Amino acid sequence: MRIRTIVAGTAALALLAGCDTSGGGTTGTPTSASQPTSGTDSGGAPKIQNPLNLAAFEADPCSTVTPAQVQSFGLPGVTGKVNTTAPGPACNWLGSSTPAKMAPSVGILPEGTNLSTILPKKDTTYQVFESLPDIQGYPSYVALSVDQRKEGNCSVLTGVSDAKAILFTFQSDEGSPKFADPCGAATEFATLAITTIKAGAK
């Protein structure tokens, strides 16, 4: 199978390569989430008025998506595995050996890597960096250091506070029902995770 076992780590390292880790937006106390209002900070990143609290999920990144959500995504019986090689807390759901032939992942980017550090360098760091509709009110982007969408792979970057961002990576093989639209699949998985995180941030 073409799917690599180190999913979130590889993509997150690409993000880190183009980012200044000396800063990272504000560090105010997170609150429970609702629809953030628009605006920008000095780095051109959208200002998020209702940040998500990721503390519990950084301690247990595989809890960002529930077993029921994983099943609804098309991976029944697949359990998340912590990715210890990722630069931040991350979890992979490796379904490459199942009929689904796909592997989504969630990676919480480390302190100092967020939208305010990523967006200013997007044109020089990424082959593809495209805005997406907000995911449950949180600004999101297709962020690809190498465009592998035709190969069934995509990564979606979502800012959940001024200081924190999450990278959702999706990889698949031919024969996967989601192979033709990997960015749609990554967005779908991101939506599931944000739903869980918002519920846990109350």
N, C-alpha and C positions, 0 to 999 in steps of 0.2 A: 504494500500500500504506500501511496505517496505521502500520506499525512504524517507529519513529524510529531513526535511525542512532546517536544518542547515548543509549545504553541505560544502561550502568552509571553514567555520570556524573550523569544526572538523578536516579536513585534515591539515589545516595550523597550528593548535595547535600541531599536531603530529610533524610537521617540526620544530616548535619552541622548542619543548621539547628536541631535540637533538642538539640544536645550541647554540653557544656562541654569545650573542648579544652585546658583548663589541667591536667587530670589524665589518668589512663589506666591505672590498675591497676599491677601490679608489672611489672618489666622483667627478670625473671630469665632466665638462659640457657635457650632452648628445648631440649627433648629430643625423641627420637623418640616417636611417638604410640602409645598404647594406650588402653584404656577409662579415661576420667577418673573420679575419685570425686566424689560430690556434696558440696555445701557452698555457702556464699555468702560474698561479700565485703561491704564496707560499703555498696556501692551496690545490693545485692540481686542481683547477678549470680552465676551459678553459678561456683564455684571450679574451675578446670581444672588438674588435677594433672599432666597429661601433654601439655603444649602442643606445637603443631606449629611447626617452624622454617620461616618463609616467605621467608627471605632470597633464595634462588634464584628463587622465583616472583615476588617483587617486582621482580626484575631482568628477568624474562621472564614476564609474566602469562599469555600465551597458551600457555605450557607446562603450565598447571594441568590442562588436559584434552588428552589425546592425540588424534591423528587417528583412531585406531581407536575411541576412546570417542565422538568426535563422530559418526562413522559409525553406531555402535550406537545413538546417541540419535536418529538419523533425519535426519542432515545429511551424507550422503556428499559428499565433494568440497568442503565448505565449510571455509575456512581462517580461523583466528582473526585478528582485526585489533586492534592495540593502540588503545585509546581514549585519545587524548592530552588530551581535555577533562575526564576524570574527575579528582576530587581526589586519588585514590590510584592505584596501579598497577591497570590494568583491561584486559580483553580482551572483544571482542564477536565472536560468530559469526553473521554476518548472512545468514540463509537465507531472507529475505523473498521473494526472486525465485525460489526453488526450490519444488517441489511441497509441501514441508513447511510453508512459510509461517510460519516462526518464527525467533526470534533470541534465543538465550540469551547471558548475559554473566556474567563473574566480575569483581568489583571488591574489591580488598584495601583496606580503609578506612585512612586515614592515621593516623599516630601521634597518640594522644590521643582517638581515636574508637573505642570498643569497648563491650562489653556493660555495663561498669560506668558508662559515661557515658550510654549510650542508655536502659537500663532505667528509671532513676529518672524519666525524662521521657516515657515511652512513652504515658501516658494523655493528655498534652497535645499531643504531636507527631504521633500517628498516628490515622488513622481506624480502622485495623485493626491490632492487635498481638496475635498469638495464639501460644501455645506449640505447638511441634511435637514429635514424638518425636525424641530425639537422633539426629543423623546420624553414624553410626559412633562414637557415644559423645560427640559434641560438641553442646552445647546450641544449639537452632535455633528460629527464630520466623518466622512470617509477619509482615512489617513493611511496611505500606502507608500512605503519607501520604494517598493517595486510593484508594478501593477500585475497582479496574478488573478484578476477577476475571471478571465477566461479559463483559468485552471481550477476554478471553484473556491478561491480563497479571497477573503476580505477582512479588513479591520475597521471598526467604528470606534471613534474617540468621543466620549461624553464628559462634559464638565459638570460636576455635581456640587461644587462650591468654588469660591474664588481660589482656594488653595488645593483642591483635589480634583482629579480626573480619573476616569476608568476607561481602560481599553478592552473592547470586546472583539475577539478574534474568532473567525470561522474558517475552517478548512474542510474540504470535501474532495472525494474522488468521483470520477465519472460513474454514473449509476445511482448516485445520491439524488433523492427527490429535490434537494435544494442546490444542486450543483450549478444550475443555470443562473441563479440569482444569489450569489454568496453574500452580497451586501445587504440584500433583503433579509437573509437568514441571520446575519450578524445583528441587524437592527431588531429583528424579532426577539433574539436572545437577550439583547440589551433591554428591551421593553419588559421582559420577564424579570430580569434582575432588578431593574429600577422599581418595579412594582413591589418586590420583596424588600428592598432596601427602604423604600418609603414607609412601608408598614412597620418595619423594625425601628425606624427613626422617631416614632411617636413619643 
